[in-house]
Each structure stands twice: as C-alpha cells, then as structure tokens.
Amino acid sequence: MSHLHSLGAVELVEAYRRQALSPVEATREVLERIHAWEPHLAATYALDPDGALAQAEASQARWSRGAPQGPLDGVPAMIKENIATRGVPVPLGTAATVLAPAEHDAPPAARLREAGAVLLGKTTMPDYGMLSSGLSSFHRLTRNPWDLSKGPGGSSAGAAAGVAAGYGPLHVGTDIGGSVRLPAGWCGIFALKPSLGRIPIHPPYAGRVAGPMTRTVEDAALMMGVLSLPDARDTMSLPYQPLPWGELERDPRGWRVGLLLDAGWGLPVDREVREAVEGAARRFEAAGAHVEPMQPFMTREMADGMDRFWRMRAWLDIAALPEARRAQVLPFILAWAQGGAALSGEAVFRGYSQMGAMREAAVAACARFDFVLSPTAPIPAFAAERAAPADDPERPFEHIAFTLPFNMSEQPAASINCGWTASGLPIGLQIAGKRFDDLGVLQAARAWERLRPAQRAWPEPPGS
C-alpha cells in the first residue's frame, strides 16, 4: 500500500484491525511526507521522529495482540504548540517566552495519548495566538501548501498547513476568534470549533476552545469521541455527554438554513468567495433545505469594544515582561497591545460588555435556523509575510467578522471547503449551529461533503 500519509484515521484504524498495514508503516510514511514538505512549510515544532516510531512500535504490538489501547491507537497526530504536552516547552509562538518543559499534558493531549494516538510533535502558531497568519518571532514563517507565497491563516497555522500537506490525519488546534476555522478555510481542510466547554481545555477562558482539524468530517467526529471526554481541570467545561459522534448521515430536507453574506463590519466579501458560498446554499436548497437570507447582526462597536478589551489583556501580560524579553515580541503584536496602555477602566469594561452584546445578538439572529451558512473568511489567503490582511495594528481583526461572534455566543461552527478561486486557492464555508448542537454541525458538514463537487487533489511538495 502506498501514500499512507493520505489515509484518514478511520481508514487507518480499519486497516490495522485487518492487519493490512501497521502503525509503524503509517508513521514512517507520514514522517517522510513531513521531511519532504517541511523545508517549504515550516509547520512543525518539537517534531520527534524517534519518539513517534517508538509509540508506533508499541501500538503495533498491541494490535498484534488484538488489544488496541483506544479508538485512535496507532494513528499519527499532531498538537498545536500552545496545548501543553509533558516534557516539551510551550513557547506560545513568541521568542519572548522563557522555555521550560511542561510538567503535564493539557486535556486534549492527555486524551489523544490515552486513546493510543502516535504523537509526532507540535505545530506552529504566531505570537500569543493573536494573528491569523503564520508569522512568529519564535518559529520560521509558516506557509500555505496550496501556494507558498500565501499564509495558512492562524493562529492554528501549522496545523492547517500540516493537514493539507499530509502531516498525519489528526490535528488539534485552538480557537478564540476563528483560529481553527480561518486557517481551515484558507487551507481547504475541515475544522470544528465546538461549543464552549465541549472539549475540556486548560487553562479555560471565555470563547477559547480546542477543536479537531482534519481532511474529513468522519475523522473529526472520531476525534470528538476522544477529545470530549471529561477533565476536571477545565472549570468551564460542559457536563459530559456520550454523544453518538459516528452518526453523521442526515437528510437536509426540511432544514431551516440562514445565509449570512454581510457580517455587518470588517472587510467586504470577495466576489469569488461570495459566489462559492451562494453556490453551496443553492445545493443545500436543491437537497430540500429552506434557505433564507440573513441580515447582519454584528456592529462596528461590538468589534471595536472586543478589540479594546483584548488589547488591554495582552498589554498587561506583555508590559509585565522584562524589557529585553518584551523587545522580542513580534513588532506587530507589540504595537497592537500598546494600544491598550492608555485605555481607561471604563473603556475596557465597556469593551468587555460588547462581548456579551455579541453573544446576545448571535443567539437571537440564529434562533429560527437549524444552521447558518456564511463565508469562513471574506477573502482568500493573503501574502504569507503579512501579519493580517490590512497589515495594520490599528485594524487587526477586519477578517474575523464571520467567525468571531460564534466564539462569543458559544455556538459550534465548522469550516469546510466549498470552492476555489481562479488562482487555485481554497474557499471556506462556515456552518454554524445552535448552542450545544455540535453533532448537528458535523452532520451538516457531512451533508455538504456529499453535496459538493469533487475536490481537487491535495497539494504535493515542490519537485515531487
């Protein structure tokens, strides 16, 4: 069997069960794939080939005995570097961090390890996870495998690039304003931002979630059965529910679907992006869904208020650093955070209140729909060297207008490819659902997998 790096987790587990291939074979080929791509992508951190092969050998022995450790036994996986894995420093994407080995696995890493996944290493992110790009003061510049002149998005930059390039079928990212969905959209992969608390994470924070990043909905659903297991360290987690994650097939007939093409603020939607999302809506409609255009529910003040709050939060952390370490922070992030230095307590409190206003507005606007379709991002992938599309610290969030509200409202939302630009860049379709209906969002995404036109072949390393 060749091209094992292209096999999904579900396919690999079934092949292991039939003893048609081994975890060692799969891991070796994924490592070879990483070796071929990594000089061009720079998507990994703390890659551990020897440790991965040792894990794969242990998994192979378990499968030989007919005693797999868990549902992901022997499947290659990678984890975003801000999710702690024991023994590995957590630089948070910035050269300003003092590196010290993590003492414990954070919840998502612990669940993958318990389920038998082969942990290859970590994936890259920008400074403090505060950019939708692969630009970092600690890592090399991460690029998009579909077009190396473009960025993969962020902050789960390396994860999205790695999924598209074949760095193993299972990746975990984090998302507080679009950080799994935006890079998923720009790299043509699937990602789920679950309901807040569905996947335990540590430390928890308002809007912050971990989510699966994969090539298929089926693989993401397999991961959800593992990642959603309880962990008391997340004091904001939901009560555990053993949801039937494998029950993905669902008929769209009768669904009430909202179509949101104007976010109310931010960058205007690119023509090719709009046409691709409208095309997806028409296919859902042809399959029996009732599609209704939506009016924008976000406002400029909501976005600016959130920006003020996040600036102050970032500035408090950065200002506490010794001057020499502060100087190592990416200049764009430092300039953005310094905008919080002169904010009054009233301005910060009113900014925080706008996060609640987003929540109210999003939940109310989506109440009459089963699902909401929108662009994941208003534009295709932009130049890799840019920190943000506008490359302006005073306008850092103009591209997250469609993703951000669903972090604040705690609703599940996914990104899945829905088309291509004339230059061959992927276009992401966001599918949002009602609060706590994570399985429903997976089912809607699976329906789109069946409705959409045939996908293009995944990108190959230069010179291959």
C-alpha positions as CSV (number, residue, x, y, z in Angstrom):
1,M,0.0,0.0,0.0
2,S,1.4,3.4,-0.9
3,H,0.6,7.0,0.0
4,L,-0.3,6.0,3.6
5,H,0.0,9.7,4.5
6,S,-3.2,10.3,2.6
7,L,-5.3,7.8,4.5
8,G,-7.7,9.1,7.1
9,A,-7.8,7.9,10.7
10,V,-10.9,5.8,10.2
11,E,-9.2,4.1,7.2
12,L,-6.0,3.5,9.2
13,V,-7.8,2.0,12.2
14,E,-9.7,-0.4,10.0
15,A,-6.5,-1.4,8.1
16,Y,-4.8,-2.0,11.5
17,R,-7.7,-4.1,12.6
18,R,-7.4,-6.2,9.4
19,Q,-3.6,-6.3,9.8
20,A,-3.4,-4.9,6.3
21,L,-0.8,-2.4,7.5
22,S,0.9,-1.4,10.7
23,P,1.2,1.8,12.7
24,V,5.0,1.7,12.1
25,E,4.4,1.7,8.3
26,A,2.0,4.6,8.5
27,T,4.1,6.6,10.9
28,R,7.2,6.2,8.8
29,E,5.4,7.4,5.6
30,V,3.9,10.4,7.4
31,L,7.4,11.3,8.7
32,E,8.8,11.0,5.2
33,R,6.0,13.3,4.0
34,I,6.9,15.8,6.7
35,H,10.5,15.6,5.7
36,A,9.6,16.4,2.1
37,W,7.3,19.3,2.8
38,E,8.8,20.9,6.0
39,P,11.7,22.9,4.3
40,H,8.9,24.7,2.4
41,L,6.1,24.9,5.0
42,A,7.8,25.3,8.4
43,A,4.7,23.9,10.1
44,T,6.2,21.9,12.9
45,Y,7.7,22.5,16.3
46,A,9.4,19.9,18.5
47,L,9.0,17.2,15.9
48,D,10.0,13.9,17.5
49,P,10.6,11.1,14.9
50,D,12.3,8.7,17.2
51,G,9.6,9.1,19.9
52,A,6.9,8.7,17.3
53,L,8.3,5.5,16.0
54,A,8.7,4.1,19.5
55,Q,5.0,4.9,20.1
56,A,4.1,3.3,16.7
57,E,6.0,0.1,17.6
58,A,4.2,-0.1,21.0
59,S,0.9,0.3,19.1
60,Q,1.8,-2.3,16.6
61,A,2.4,-4.8,19.4
62,R,-1.0,-4.0,20.9
63,W,-2.7,-4.5,17.5
64,S,-0.8,-7.8,17.1
65,R,-2.3,-9.0,20.4
66,G,-5.7,-7.8,19.3
67,A,-5.8,-5.4,22.2
68,P,-5.7,-1.8,20.9
69,Q,-5.4,0.9,23.7
70,G,-8.2,3.1,22.3
71,P,-10.1,4.2,19.2
72,L,-7.1,6.2,17.9
73,D,-4.4,3.5,18.5
74,G,-1.5,3.9,16.1
75,V,-2.9,6.9,14.2
76,P,-0.4,9.7,13.6
77,A,-1.4,13.0,15.3
78,M,0.0,16.5,16.0
79,I,-1.0,19.1,18.5
80,K,-0.8,22.9,18.4
81,E,2.1,24.1,20.4
82,N,0.0,26.1,23.0
83,I,-1.6,22.8,24.1
84,A,0.9,21.5,26.7
85,T,2.5,18.1,26.2
86,R,4.6,16.8,29.1
87,G,8.3,17.4,28.7
88,V,8.0,19.9,25.9
89,P,8.3,23.7,26.4
90,V,5.3,25.9,25.4
91,P,6.7,29.0,23.7
92,L,3.3,30.4,22.7
93,G,4.7,31.3,19.3
94,T,6.9,34.1,20.7
95,A,10.6,34.4,21.3
96,A,9.8,36.3,24.5
97,T,8.8,33.1,26.4
98,V,11.3,31.5,28.8
99,L,11.3,27.9,27.7
100,A,10.7,25.3,30.4
101,P,9.4,21.7,29.8
102,A,5.7,21.3,30.6
103,E,5.0,19.1,33.6
104,H,1.7,17.7,32.4
105,D,-0.3,17.0,29.3
106,A,-3.2,19.5,28.8
107,P,-6.6,17.8,28.5
108,P,-6.6,17.4,24.6
109,A,-3.1,16.0,24.6
110,A,-3.9,13.6,27.5
111,R,-7.0,12.3,25.7
112,L,-5.1,11.6,22.5
113,R,-2.3,9.9,24.4
114,E,-4.8,7.7,26.3
115,A,-6.5,6.8,23.1
116,G,-3.2,5.4,21.7
117,A,-2.5,8.1,19.1
118,V,1.0,8.4,17.9
119,L,2.1,12.0,18.8
120,L,4.5,13.2,16.2
121,G,5.2,16.6,17.7
122,K,3.6,20.0,17.8
123,T,2.5,22.6,15.2
124,T,3.4,26.2,14.9
125,M,1.4,29.4,15.8
126,P,2.0,33.2,15.8
127,D,2.9,35.2,18.9
128,Y,0.4,34.5,21.6
129,G,-2.0,33.2,19.1
130,M,-3.1,36.7,18.2
131,L,-2.7,36.6,14.5
132,S,-4.5,34.9,11.6
133,S,-1.2,34.2,10.0
134,G,1.9,32.0,10.2
135,L,4.2,34.9,11.3
136,S,6.0,34.4,14.5
137,S,9.0,35.7,16.4
138,F,9.9,32.2,17.5
139,H,9.1,29.9,14.6
140,R,10.1,30.2,10.9
141,L,7.4,31.7,8.7
142,T,4.7,29.1,8.1
143,R,3.3,28.9,4.6
144,N,0.3,27.6,2.7
145,P,0.9,24.3,0.8
146,W,-1.6,25.4,-1.9
147,D,0.5,28.5,-2.7
148,L,3.8,29.0,-0.9
149,S,3.5,32.8,-1.4
150,K,0.4,32.8,0.8
151,G,-0.1,32.2,4.5
152,P,-2.0,29.3,6.0
153,G,-4.0,31.6,8.3
154,G,-3.9,31.3,12.1
155,S,-3.5,31.1,14.8
156,S,-3.6,27.3,14.2
157,A,-1.2,27.9,11.3
158,G,1.0,24.8,11.3
159,A,-2.0,22.5,12.0
160,A,-3.9,23.7,8.9
161,A,-0.9,23.6,6.7
162,G,0.0,20.2,8.0
163,V,-3.4,18.7,7.4
164,A,-3.4,19.9,3.8
165,A,0.1,18.7,3.3
166,G,-0.4,15.2,4.8
167,Y,1.3,15.5,8.2
168,G,-1.0,12.8,9.6
169,P,-4.8,12.7,9.6
170,L,-5.4,14.1,13.1
171,H,-4.5,17.6,14.3
172,V,-5.8,19.7,17.3
173,G,-5.9,23.5,17.2
174,T,-7.4,26.2,19.4
175,D,-9.9,28.9,18.6
176,I,-10.9,32.2,20.4
177,G,-11.9,34.3,17.4
178,G,-11.6,32.0,14.4
179,S,-8.2,30.3,14.9
180,V,-9.2,26.8,13.7
181,R,-11.8,27.9,11.1
182,L,-9.9,30.6,9.4
183,P,-6.8,28.5,8.6
184,A,-9.0,25.6,7.7
185,G,-10.8,27.7,5.2
186,W,-7.6,29.1,3.7
187,C,-6.0,25.6,3.5
188,G,-9.1,23.7,2.2
189,I,-9.5,21.4,5.2
190,F,-12.2,20.7,7.8
191,A,-12.2,22.1,11.3
192,L,-14.8,22.2,14.1
193,K,-14.9,24.9,16.7
194,P,-17.1,23.1,19.3
195,S,-19.4,24.6,21.8
196,L,-17.5,26.3,24.6
197,G,-16.7,23.5,27.2
198,R,-17.4,20.6,24.9
199,I,-13.7,19.7,24.7
200,P,-12.0,20.3,28.1
201,I,-9.0,22.6,27.8
202,H,-6.6,24.1,30.3
203,P,-6.4,27.0,31.0
204,P,-10.1,27.8,30.1
205,Y,-11.1,31.3,29.0
206,A,-14.2,33.0,27.6
207,G,-14.6,31.9,24.0
208,R,-11.5,29.7,24.0
209,V,-11.9,26.1,22.7
210,A,-9.8,23.3,21.3
211,G,-11.1,21.6,18.1
212,P,-10.2,18.9,15.6
213,M,-8.6,19.8,12.3
214,T,-8.7,17.0,9.7
215,R,-9.3,16.3,6.0
216,T,-12.7,14.7,6.5
217,V,-15.7,15.2,8.8
218,E,-15.6,11.5,9.7
219,D,-12.1,11.8,11.1
220,A,-13.1,14.9,13.1
221,A,-16.1,13.0,14.5
222,L,-13.8,10.2,15.6
223,M,-11.6,12.7,17.4
224,M,-14.6,14.3,19.1
225,G,-15.4,11.0,20.8
226,V,-12.0,11.1,22.4
227,L,-11.4,14.9,22.9
228,S,-14.8,15.5,24.6
229,L,-14.1,13.1,27.4
230,P,-14.3,14.8,30.8
231,D,-11.4,16.5,32.6
232,A,-11.9,18.3,35.9
233,R,-9.1,20.8,35.2
234,D,-11.5,22.7,32.9
235,T,-13.7,24.6,35.3
236,M,-15.8,25.9,32.3
237,S,-16.5,22.5,30.7
238,L,-19.9,21.2,29.9
239,P,-21.3,18.1,31.7
240,Y,-20.0,15.2,29.7
241,Q,-22.4,13.7,27.1
242,P,-21.6,10.4,25.3
243,L,-23.0,11.7,22.0
244,P,-23.2,9.3,19.0
245,W,-20.4,11.0,17.1
246,G,-20.4,8.3,14.5
247,E,-24.0,9.0,13.4
248,L,-23.2,11.5,10.7
249,E,-25.7,10.8,7.9
250,R,-28.7,13.1,8.0
251,D,-31.1,14.2,5.2
252,P,-31.1,18.1,4.7
253,R,-34.7,18.1,3.7
254,G,-36.7,20.4,5.8
255,W,-33.7,22.1,7.4
256,R,-34.1,25.8,8.1
257,V,-30.9,27.4,6.9
258,G,-29.8,31.0,7.2
259,L,-27.4,32.5,4.6
260,L,-25.3,35.3,6.0
261,L,-23.2,37.2,3.4
262,D,-22.8,40.5,5.2
263,A,-21.2,40.4,8.7
264,G,-22.0,44.0,9.5
265,W,-18.4,45.1,9.8
266,G,-14.9,44.2,8.5
267,L,-13.6,43.5,5.0
268,P,-16.1,43.3,2.2
269,V,-16.7,39.8,0.9
270,D,-14.6,39.0,-2.2
271,R,-16.6,38.2,-5.3
272,E,-15.2,34.6,-5.7
273,V,-15.9,33.9,-2.0
274,R,-19.5,35.1,-2.3
275,E,-20.2,33.1,-5.4
276,A,-18.8,29.9,-3.8
277,V,-20.9,30.3,-0.7
278,E,-24.0,31.2,-2.7
279,G,-23.3,28.0,-4.7
280,A,-23.2,26.0,-1.6
281,A,-26.5,27.4,-0.4
282,R,-28.1,26.6,-3.7
283,R,-27.0,23.0,-3.4
284,F,-28.5,22.7,0.1
285,E,-31.7,24.2,-1.3
286,A,-31.8,21.7,-4.1
287,A,-31.4,18.9,-1.5
288,G,-34.6,20.1,0.3
289,A,-33.4,22.7,2.8
290,H,-35.2,26.0,3.2
291,V,-32.6,28.8,2.7
292,E,-33.3,32.3,3.9
293,P,-31.0,35.4,3.6
294,M,-30.0,36.9,6.9
295,Q,-29.4,40.5,7.9
296,P,-26.1,41.3,9.7
297,F,-26.3,41.2,13.5
298,M,-22.8,42.4,14.4
299,T,-21.9,46.1,14.7
300,R,-18.6,48.0,14.5
301,E,-18.9,48.9,18.2
302,M,-19.0,45.2,19.1
303,A,-15.8,44.6,17.2
304,D,-14.0,47.7,18.5
305,G,-15.1,47.0,22.1
306,M,-13.7,43.5,21.9
307,D,-10.5,44.9,20.4
308,R,-10.1,47.3,23.3
309,F,-10.6,44.5,25.9
310,W,-8.2,42.1,24.2
311,R,-5.5,44.9,23.7
312,M,-5.6,45.6,27.5
313,R,-5.4,41.9,28.3
314,A,-2.4,41.5,26.0
315,W,-0.7,44.7,27.2
316,L,-0.9,43.6,30.9
317,D,0.9,40.4,30.0
318,I,3.5,42.0,27.7
319,A,4.1,45.0,30.0
320,A,5.0,42.6,32.8
321,L,7.9,41.2,30.8
322,P,11.4,42.4,31.4
323,E,12.4,45.0,28.8
324,A,14.7,42.7,26.9
325,R,12.1,40.0,26.6
326,R,9.4,42.5,25.6
327,A,11.6,43.6,22.7
328,Q,11.5,40.0,21.4
329,V,7.7,40.1,20.8
330,L,6.7,40.4,17.2
331,P,6.6,44.1,16.5
332,F,3.0,43.9,15.1
333,I,1.7,42.3,18.3
334,L,3.7,44.7,20.4
335,A,2.3,47.7,18.6
336,W,-1.2,46.4,18.8
337,A,-1.0,45.6,22.5
338,Q,0.5,49.0,23.3
339,G,-2.8,50.5,22.1
340,G,-4.3,49.2,25.4
341,A,-1.8,51.0,27.6
342,A,-3.8,54.3,27.8
343,L,-7.3,52.8,27.9
344,S,-9.4,53.7,30.9
345,G,-11.1,51.2,33.2
346,E,-14.4,52.4,31.8
347,A,-13.3,51.8,28.2
348,V,-12.0,48.3,29.0
349,F,-15.2,47.4,30.9
350,R,-17.4,48.7,28.1
351,G,-15.3,46.7,25.6
352,Y,-15.8,43.6,27.7
353,S,-19.5,44.2,27.7
354,Q,-19.5,44.2,23.9
355,M,-18.5,40.5,24.0
356,G,-21.8,39.9,25.8
357,A,-23.6,42.0,23.3
358,M,-22.2,39.8,20.5
359,R,-23.5,36.7,22.3
360,E,-27.0,38.1,22.6
361,A,-27.1,39.2,19.0
362,A,-25.7,36.0,17.6
363,V,-28.0,33.7,19.6
364,A,-31.1,35.8,18.7
365,A,-30.2,36.0,15.0
366,C,-29.7,32.3,14.7
367,A,-32.7,31.2,16.8
368,R,-35.1,30.4,13.9
369,F,-32.5,28.4,12.0
370,D,-31.1,24.9,12.3
371,F,-27.9,26.1,10.7
372,V,-26.3,29.3,9.3
373,L,-24.1,29.3,6.2
374,S,-21.5,32.1,5.7
375,P,-18.0,32.6,4.4
376,T,-15.4,31.5,6.8
377,A,-13.4,34.5,5.8
378,P,-14.3,37.3,3.5
379,I,-11.2,37.0,1.4
380,P,-8.9,34.2,0.1
381,A,-5.5,33.5,1.7
382,F,-3.2,36.6,1.7
383,A,0.5,37.1,1.5
384,A,2.5,34.9,3.9
385,E,4.6,37.8,5.2
386,R,1.6,39.9,6.3
387,A,0.5,39.7,9.9
388,A,-3.1,40.4,8.8
389,P,-4.8,41.3,5.5
390,A,-4.5,45.1,6.2
391,D,-1.1,44.6,7.9
392,D,-2.1,47.4,10.3
393,P,-2.0,47.0,14.1
394,E,-4.9,49.5,14.3
395,R,-7.1,47.3,12.1
396,P,-6.0,43.8,13.1
397,F,-9.4,42.0,13.1
398,E,-11.1,43.1,9.8
399,H,-11.1,39.5,8.5
400,I,-12.7,37.7,11.5
401,A,-16.2,39.2,11.4
402,F,-17.9,36.0,10.4
403,T,-16.1,33.7,12.8
404,L,-15.8,35.8,16.0
405,P,-19.5,36.0,17.0
406,F,-19.7,32.3,17.4
407,N,-16.9,32.2,19.9
408,M,-18.7,34.8,22.0
409,S,-22.1,33.0,21.7
410,E,-20.5,29.6,22.4
411,Q,-22.2,28.1,19.3
412,P,-20.5,25.3,17.4
413,A,-19.2,26.3,14.0
414,A,-17.2,24.5,11.4
415,S,-15.3,25.4,8.2
416,I,-15.2,23.1,5.2
417,N,-14.0,23.7,1.7
418,C,-16.7,24.9,-0.8
419,G,-14.7,26.0,-3.9
420,W,-11.6,27.6,-5.4
421,T,-10.5,30.9,-6.6
422,A,-9.4,31.3,-10.3
423,S,-5.8,31.1,-9.0
424,G,-6.5,27.8,-7.2
425,L,-6.8,28.9,-3.6
426,P,-9.4,27.2,-1.3
427,I,-12.6,28.9,-0.2
428,G,-14.1,28.1,3.2
429,L,-17.8,27.7,4.0
430,Q,-18.7,28.2,7.7
431,I,-21.6,26.2,9.1
432,A,-22.8,27.3,12.5
433,G,-25.4,25.6,14.6
434,K,-27.4,26.2,17.8
435,R,-25.6,26.2,21.1
436,F,-24.5,22.7,22.1
437,D,-25.6,21.1,18.8
438,D,-22.0,20.0,17.9
439,L,-23.2,16.8,16.4
440,G,-25.7,18.6,14.2
441,V,-22.9,20.8,12.8
442,L,-20.9,17.7,12.0
443,Q,-23.9,16.2,10.3
444,A,-24.5,19.4,8.2
445,A,-20.8,19.4,7.2
446,R,-21.1,15.7,6.3
447,A,-24.1,16.5,4.1
448,W,-22.1,19.2,2.4
449,E,-19.3,16.7,1.7
450,R,-21.8,14.6,-0.2
451,L,-23.4,17.6,-2.0
452,R,-20.3,19.5,-3.1
453,P,-18.5,18.9,-6.4
454,A,-15.5,16.6,-6.5
455,Q,-12.5,18.0,-4.6
456,R,-9.1,18.7,-6.1
457,A,-6.1,16.5,-5.3
458,W,-4.2,17.6,-2.2
459,P,-1.0,19.6,-2.9
460,E,2.3,17.9,-3.4
461,P,5.8,19.0,-2.2
462,P,7.7,21.1,-4.7
463,G,9.8,18.9,-7.0
464,S,7.8,15.7,-6.3
